Amino acid sequence: MSKTSLGHRGLTRCAVAVAALACATLLAADGLAQEKLTEHTFSRPPGEPGPAAQVEDMAWLTGHWVGEALGGTVEEIWSPPLAGAMMGMFRLVEDEKTVFYELMTIVEEDGSLVLRLKHFNGGDLSAWEEKDEAVDFPLVEAVDGTFRFDGLSFHPEGDDRVVVYLAMHGKEGAVEEMSFTYTRVEEKPATAGGEDE
C-alpha cells in the first residue's frame, strides 16, 4: 500500500493499523517461538516465556526523539527507568495538527519485558481502545543491543539514532514492514524565568 494510493484519510487509517499492530498478535497464535514476520520483526505465540530482561536494559531509550514517517513528523519521549517501568509518549503531526497520540510503557513482567500502549485521537483525546484494554508487545529477544518485541523492534545506531521497525497487517493477510528513523533531540535547558541565555 503506497502513500499515494492511500490519500490523507487512508494514510491516517494506515497509521491506526500500524500503531495498533493487531496483526502481530494474530500471526503469533500459530507461529513458532520466534516466527519471522518481516525482515526485522518477529513474533512469539502467547504463553511462550520471554527472555530474561530488566527495564534498565532499555535505559538508552530515555530522552526525546524525532523523525519523519507516516506523511508527517513523529515524536517519542521516554522517561528514565523507575520502579520497574519506563513511560513514553508518541505523536504524529501532519499539517501542524496532531493526528493521534500514544501513551506507552515498558514494564517488567514475569522476568521479561512488555511494551504496552494505548491510542488517543489528536483533537479530543478520545481513546481508541476500551478503558480496560491496551495493545501489548511482549519481548521476543534482545541481541547485540537490538530489542525485538512481538511485531515491533528497536535497532539503536549509536547513542543518538534509533530505527524502529513495525510489522503491519495489510489487506488479504499480507504483512508489510514500516520503519521509523528517530534522531535524539538535544534539550537546551531554560534559565530562571523561562528565558534562554
Order of alpha helices (4+ residues) and beta strands (2+ residues): alpha-alpha-beta-beta-beta-beta-beta-beta-beta-beta-beta-beta-beta-beta
